[in-house]
Amino acid sequence: VLHDCYTAKCEATGECLRMEERVESDNVENFIVHGSLDRFIINSHAFQNAHLLRATLPRDLLAPIPLFGIGRRSM
């Protein structure tokens, strides 16, 4: 289960000082600031028991979404 950063418009704007041997160093570490949207993505193709997930969830939640429109292919 992954947070939907694309829809929540999360950005890499966070900064904090990096800890090195329990002491704050002068090195700045960047991180993602996540939006407060409670929307998640389930990668159903990564599960070993995906058949159980498909049996539980309604079809409209698991229907594949085409990456490209009809007649267009990636090359």
C-alpha distances in whole Angstrom, upper triangle without the diagonal:
4,7,9,12,14,15,15,18,17,19,20,23,23,25,26,29,28,29,31,32,32,34,32,33,34,31,29,25,23,20,17,18,15,16,16,14,12,10,6,6,5,7,9,12,10,11,14,14,13,16,16,13,15,18,16,14,17,18,18,14,14,17,17,17,20,20,24,26,29,31,30,28,27,30
4,6,9,11,12,12,14,13,16,17,20,19,22,24,26,25,27,29,31,30,32,30,31,32,29,26,22,20,16,14,15,12,13,14,12,11,9,5,5,6,8,11,13,12,13,17,18,16,20,19,16,18,21,19,17,19,20,19,15,15,18,17,17,20,19,22,25,28,30,28,27,25,28
4,6,9,9,9,11,10,13,15,17,17,20,22,25,25,26,29,31,30,31,29,30,31,28,25,21,19,15,12,12,9,9,10,8,8,6,5,6,9,11,14,17,16,17,21,21,19,23,22,19,20,23,21,19,20,21,20,16,17,19,19,18,20,20,23,25,28,31,29,28,27,29
4,6,6,6,9,9,12,14,17,18,21,23,27,27,29,31,34,33,34,31,32,32,29,26,23,19,16,13,12,9,9,10,8,8,6,5,6,10,12,15,17,17,19,22,23,20,23,23,19,21,24,22,19,20,20,18,15,16,18,17,15,18,17,20,22,25,28,26,25,24,27
4,6,5,6,5,8,11,13,15,18,20,24,24,26,29,32,31,31,29,29,29,26,23,20,16,13,9,10,7,7,10,9,10,9,9,10,13,14,18,20,19,21,25,26,24,27,27,23,24,27,25,23,24,24,22,19,19,21,20,18,20,18,21,23,27,29,26,26,24,27
4,6,5,7,9,12,15,17,20,23,26,27,29,32,35,34,34,32,32,31,28,25,22,18,16,12,12,10,10,12,10,12,10,10,11,14,15,19,20,20,23,26,27,24,27,28,24,25,28,26,23,24,23,21,18,19,20,18,16,17,15,18,20,24,26,23,23,21,24
4,5,8,11,15,17,18,22,25,28,29,32,34,37,36,36,34,34,34,31,27,24,21,18,14,13,11,9,11,8,10,8,10,11,14,16,19,21,22,24,27,27,25,28,27,24,24,27,25,22,22,22,19,17,18,19,18,16,18,16,19,20,24,26,24,25,24,27
4,6,9,13,14,16,19,22,26,26,29,32,35,33,34,31,32,31,28,25,22,19,16,12,10,7,5,7,6,9,8,10,12,16,18,21,23,23,25,29,29,26,29,29,25,26,29,27,24,24,24,22,19,21,22,21,19,21,20,22,24,28,30,28,28,27,30
4,6,10,12,14,17,21,24,25,28,31,34,33,33,30,30,29,26,23,20,17,14,11,9,8,7,10,9,12,12,13,14,18,20,23,25,25,27,31,31,29,32,32,28,29,32,30,27,27,27,24,22,23,24,23,20,22,20,22,24,28,30,27,27,26,28
4,7,9,10,14,17,21,21,24,27,30,29,29,26,26,26,23,19,17,13,10,7,6,5,5,9,10,12,12,13,15,18,19,23,25,24,26,30,30,29,32,31,28,29,32,30,27,28,29,26,23,24,26,24,22,24,22,24,26,30,32,29,29,27,29
4,6,8,12,15,18,19,22,25,28,28,27,24,24,23,20,17,14,10,9,6,6,7,8,12,13,16,16,17,18,21,22,26,27,26,28,32,33,31,35,34,31,32,35,34,31,32,32,30,27,28,29,27,25,26,23,26,28,32,33,30,30,28,30
4,6,9,12,15,16,19,22,25,25,24,21,20,19,16,13,11,7,6,4,6,9,11,15,16,19,19,19,20,23,23,27,28,26,29,32,34,32,36,36,32,34,37,35,33,34,34,32,29,30,31,29,27,28,25,28,30,34,35,32,31,29,30
4,7,10,14,15,19,22,25,24,23,20,19,18,16,12,10,7,7,6,6,10,12,15,17,20,21,21,22,26,26,30,31,30,32,36,37,36,39,39,35,37,40,38,36,37,37,35,32,33,34,32,30,31,29,31,33,37,39,35,35,32,34
4,7,11,12,15,19,22,21,20,16,17,16,14,10,8,6,5,6,6,10,12,15,18,20,21,21,23,26,27,30,32,30,32,35,36,35,39,38,35,37,40,38,36,37,38,36,33,33,35,34,32,33,31,33,36,40,41,38,37,35,36
4,7,9,13,16,19,18,16,13,13,12,10,6,6,5,6,9,9,13,16,18,21,23,24,25,26,29,29,33,34,32,34,37,39,38,41,41,38,40,43,41,39,41,41,39,36,37,38,37,35,36,34,36,39,43,44,41,40,37,38
4,6,9,13,16,14,13,9,10,10,9,6,5,7,8,11,12,15,18,20,23,25,26,26,28,30,31,34,35,33,35,38,39,39,42,42,39,41,44,42,40,42,43,41,38,38,40,39,38,39,36,39,42,46,47,44,43,40,41
4,6,9,13,12,10,6,6,6,6,5,6,9,11,14,15,19,22,24,27,28,30,29,31,33,33,37,37,35,37,39,41,41,45,44,41,44,47,44,43,45,46,44,41,41,43,42,41,42,39,42,45,48,50,46,45,42,43
4,6,10,10,8,6,6,7,6,6,6,9,11,15,17,20,23,25,28,29,30,29,30,32,32,35,36,33,35,37,39,39,43,42,40,43,45,43,42,45,45,44,40,40,43,41,40,41,39,41,44,48,49,46,44,41,42
4,6,6,5,4,6,9,8,9,9,13,14,18,19,22,25,27,30,30,32,31,32,33,33,36,37,34,35,37,39,40,44,43,41,44,46,44,43,46,46,46,42,42,44,43,42,43,41,44,47,51,52,49,47,44,44
4,5,5,6,6,10,9,11,12,15,17,21,22,25,29,30,33,34,35,33,34,35,35,38,38,35,37,39,41,41,45,44,42,45,48,46,45,48,49,48,44,44,46,45,44,45,43,46,49,52,53,50,48,45,45
4,6,8,9,13,13,15,15,19,20,23,25,28,31,32,35,35,37,35,36,37,37,40,40,36,38,39,41,42,46,45,43,47,49,47,46,49,50,50,46,46,48,47,47,48,45,48,52,55,56,53,51,48,48
4,7,9,13,13,15,15,18,19,23,24,26,29,30,33,34,35,34,35,36,37,39,40,37,38,39,41,42,46,45,43,46,48,46,46,48,50,49,45,45,48,47,46,48,46,49,52,55,57,53,51,48,49
4,6,10,11,13,14,17,19,22,24,26,30,31,34,35,36,35,37,38,38,41,42,39,40,42,44,45,48,47,45,48,50,48,48,50,51,50,47,47,49,48,47,49,46,49,52,56,57,54,52,49,50
4,7,8,10,11,14,16,20,21,24,27,28,32,33,34,34,35,37,37,40,41,38,39,42,44,44,48,47,44,47,50,48,46,49,50,49,45,45,48,46,45,47,44,47,50,54,55,51,50,47,48
4,5,8,10,14,16,20,21,25,28,30,33,34,35,35,36,37,38,41,41,38,40,42,45,45,48,48,46,48,51,49,48,50,51,50,46,46,48,47,45,46,44,46,50,53,54,51,49,46,46
4,6,10,13,16,20,21,25,28,30,33,34,36,35,36,38,38,42,42,39,41,44,46,46,50,49,47,49,52,50,49,51,51,50,46,47,48,47,45,46,43,45,49,52,53,50,48,45,45
4,7,10,13,17,19,22,25,28,31,32,33,32,33,35,35,38,39,36,38,41,43,43,46,46,44,46,49,47,46,48,48,47,43,43,45,43,42,42,40,42,45,49,49,46,44,41,41
4,7,10,13,15,19,22,24,27,29,30,29,30,32,33,36,37,34,36,39,41,41,44,44,41,44,47,45,43,45,45,44,40,41,42,40,39,40,37,39,42,46,47,43,42,39,40
4,7,10,13,16,19,22,24,26,27,26,27,29,29,32,33,30,33,35,37,37,41,40,38,40,43,41,39,41,42,40,37,37,39,37,36,36,34,36,39,43,44,41,39,36,37
4,7,10,13,16,19,21,23,24,23,24,26,27,30,31,29,31,34,36,35,39,38,36,38,41,39,37,39,39,37,34,34,36,34,33,33,31,33,36,40,41,38,36,33,34
4,7,9,13,16,18,19,20,19,20,23,23,27,28,26,28,31,33,32,35,35,32,34,37,35,33,35,36,34,31,31,33,31,30,31,28,31,34,38,39,36,35,32,33
4,6,9,13,14,16,16,16,17,20,21,25,26,24,26,29,31,30,33,33,30,32,35,33,30,32,32,31,27,28,29,28,27,28,25,28,31,35,36,33,32,30,32
4,7,10,12,14,15,16,18,21,22,26,27,26,28,31,32,31,34,33,30,32,35,33,30,32,32,30,27,28,30,29,27,29,27,30,32,36,38,35,34,32,34
4,7,8,10,11,12,14,18,19,23,25,24,25,29,29,28,31,30,27,29,31,29,27,28,29,27,24,25,27,26,24,26,25,28,30,33,36,33,33,31,33
4,6,9,10,12,15,18,20,24,26,25,27,30,30,29,32,31,27,29,31,29,26,27,28,26,23,24,26,26,24,26,25,27,29,33,35,33,33,31,34
4,6,9,11,15,18,21,24,26,26,27,30,30,28,31,30,26,28,30,27,25,26,27,25,22,24,26,26,25,27,26,29,31,34,37,35,35,33,36
4,6,9,12,15,18,21,24,24,24,28,28,26,28,27,24,25,27,24,22,22,24,21,18,21,22,23,21,24,23,26,28,31,34,32,32,31,34
4,7,10,13,16,19,22,22,22,26,25,23,25,24,20,22,24,21,18,20,21,19,16,18,21,21,21,24,24,27,28,31,34,33,32,32,35
4,7,10,13,16,19,19,20,23,23,20,23,22,18,19,22,19,16,17,18,16,13,15,17,18,17,20,20,23,25,27,31,29,29,28,31
4,7,10,12,15,15,16,20,19,17,20,19,15,17,19,17,15,16,17,15,12,13,16,16,16,19,19,22,24,27,30,28,27,27,30
4,6,9,12,12,13,17,17,14,17,17,14,15,18,16,13,15,15,14,10,11,13,13,13,16,16,19,21,24,27,25,24,23,26
4,6,9,9,10,13,13,11,14,14,10,12,15,13,11,13,14,13,10,9,12,12,13,16,17,20,22,25,27,26,25,24,27
4,5,6,8,11,12,9,13,14,11,12,15,15,13,15,15,15,11,10,12,11,12,15,15,19,21,23,26,24,23,22,24
4,5,6,9,9,6,9,10,7,8,12,12,11,13,12,13,10,8,10,10,13,15,16,20,22,24,26,25,23,23,26
4,6,8,9,7,10,12,10,10,14,15,14,16,14,16,13,10,12,11,13,15,16,19,22,23,25,24,22,21,23
4,7,9,8,11,13,11,13,16,16,16,18,17,19,16,13,15,14,16,18,18,22,24,26,28,26,24,23,25
4,5,5,9,10,9,11,13,14,14,17,17,18,16,13,16,16,18,20,21,25,27,28,30,29,27,26,28
4,6,8,9,10,12,14,15,16,19,19,21,18,16,18,18,21,23,24,27,30,31,32,31,29,28,30
4,5,6,7,9,10,11,13,16,16,19,17,14,17,18,21,23,25,28,30,31,33,32,31,30,32
4,5,5,6,9,10,11,13,13,15,13,11,13,14,17,20,21,24,26,27,30,29,27,27,29
4,5,5,6,9,10,12,12,15,14,11,14,15,19,21,23,26,28,28,30,30,29,29,31
4,5,5,6,9,12,13,16,14,12,15,17,20,23,25,28,30,31,33,33,32,32,34
4,5,5,6,9,10,13,11,9,12,14,17,20,22,26,27,28,31,31,29,29,32
4,5,6,7,7,10,9,7,10,12,16,19,21,24,25,26,29,28,28,28,31
4,6,8,9,12,12,10,13,16,19,22,24,27,28,29,32,32,31,32,35
4,7,9,12,10,10,13,16,19,23,25,28,29,30,33,33,32,33,36
4,6,8,7,7,11,14,16,20,22,25,26,27,30,30,30,30,33
4,6,6,7,9,13,15,18,21,24,24,25,28,29,29,30,33
4,5,5,6,10,12,15,18,21,21,21,25,25,25,27,30
4,6,5,9,10,14,17,19,19,20,23,24,24,25,29
4,6,9,10,14,16,19,20,21,25,24,24,25,28
4,6,9,12,15,18,19,20,23,23,22,23,26
4,6,10,13,15,16,16,20,20,20,21,24
4,6,9,12,13,14,17,17,16,17,20
4,6,9,10,12,15,14,14,15,19
4,5,7,9,11,11,11,12,15
4,7,10,12,10,9,9,13
4,7,8,6,7,8,11
4,6,6,8,10,14
4,6,8,12,15
4,7,10,13
4,7,10
4,6
4
